[in-house]
């Protein structure tokens, strides 16, 4: 019984730390840093190099017109921006439509090999010192390029991540937006303390000279590319006002499909980036990486399951309705939380909006996706070709 109680509290600590405790600790560390260290001296420097806006697209015909208008309206000298599109495998008329636009370079091949293969192939056409990656189905904030480039005025910065913003009506799928707001806050503090641990694929940039081709079966290209730059000794910075907007997934089923792929890619990434967990070599970066990423893809989902099962067993032994037992309270608290998640699912099916119920539902979906993604990774069932989630 004592072993079960220890397992409960160890699991509770891991789950709390992974989702809330790290944020609290990070805020304290950043607050202390602000007292003793001055603002980055590079922040105010004028820096305006040539850049390439790089889009690897597969069958994005429906988004092309809006994307091109948005890309050419961004606040940065037009003669300093190249527009490069890789459309490998597209058979819906995407490359043909893109070629109608003046100033857009289109590189196409009939064979579809996945997004990372398209990126690897496309990088040979990048001649500017900075390359900015963006998705074909997103629109960028008007000042996004300028704000990203400003951070590269610091020679210690090798990669810059923008923010993903989710637009659309409130639903369990659009609760993704609430999650990303929380993530945005953590990224902002991560960057201020030392470095962000991974970039958002919807909008991120890097020094072209630092890019290294990535394995062809890579599932999370943005994560691997950005952290491989961090492995070289450069920092990843972040500006939430450099943002990409996309619609939420059409429903939670579509969102689950997307998160399963991300989770499978997360497990793959942890294996390929295992050196980053060595604090003797990477110091603060290892601390941030383990706290913000590794725990969420490994011990935190496992801890949720252990905590539920063990507290249920201990509560059953001590009396399920023993109000003097903290284990009974802990078990029933979890039961109510998962009941709220189930109710959120029911309401989602009926298109009924009760926002506070979407939060436990989305949290449950996130952690369920880790288990399903892990199974897909072990069984080698996750294709490198992205099966796009339907958007609302």
C-alpha angles and dihedrals in degrees: 000000000000090000090055092050091051090049090052095053095041089051092046091053093048093049093045093046094047095052105026114359096064090052091052093047092046092052090052092049092048091048090053091047091053090058096053104030130058126228117284107280091216094058096090099042119119108241123165113159127163113275139190122223101212123195124181103197136180118191096335097148093130092058101040101094094049093043094051093047089050094047094053093046096059119121102254131096105283093218090058096055124081118194113214124178126186110197102176114172095004111146102168097084096270097133093043092052093047092053089063090069119086115232095025118117113208123194113185139175126178095230116089112212102158136272098286091053088052091050093047090050094043097052090074088070094054112103101161122095092239127045122193118202121209137164123247094233097053134082121216130225111257095248096039098111094045093048093048093048092049089066091054089066083086106080090209091065114089101167136024126200125205125204128267113223124191119214128193144070122322115270137130088275093050090051078085083082092059090050091050092051089056090045090050091057092050091048091050090053092042090055093046093049095045121300142348112246102226137353131247110250091217089071130001138131139203143181103272093222091060096057116113122187111260128222111278094236094054113136101190103044095169093051096047095042094050097044092046085061089050088052087060090062100263126123127238112225131194139210117186090197089064096075146163121210124210134164119259121256112281091244141345092270089062091043091051090052090053094046093048088058091047091050093049088049090047092058090047090050094050089056094047093044096042091127089068089069090067105100092186089065104031103025113183092014090060091050091052094043095051094042098045103031117010097053093049092054096043128012100024097062089042090049091054091057095044092048093052096047097042096044089048091053094046091046090051091053094046094040124281092237098038100134091191092062118087089203091061090051091047093050095047091045089058091044091055090047093053090043088056088050090052090048089050088056092051092050091047089057090053096043091240114151118218102150101199091057092055091064097065089040093053091044090053091048091051093055095040087055090058091059093044092044091050090052091049091049093050091048092044090233098134111097120216087226108092114236099206117233113236111253128221 
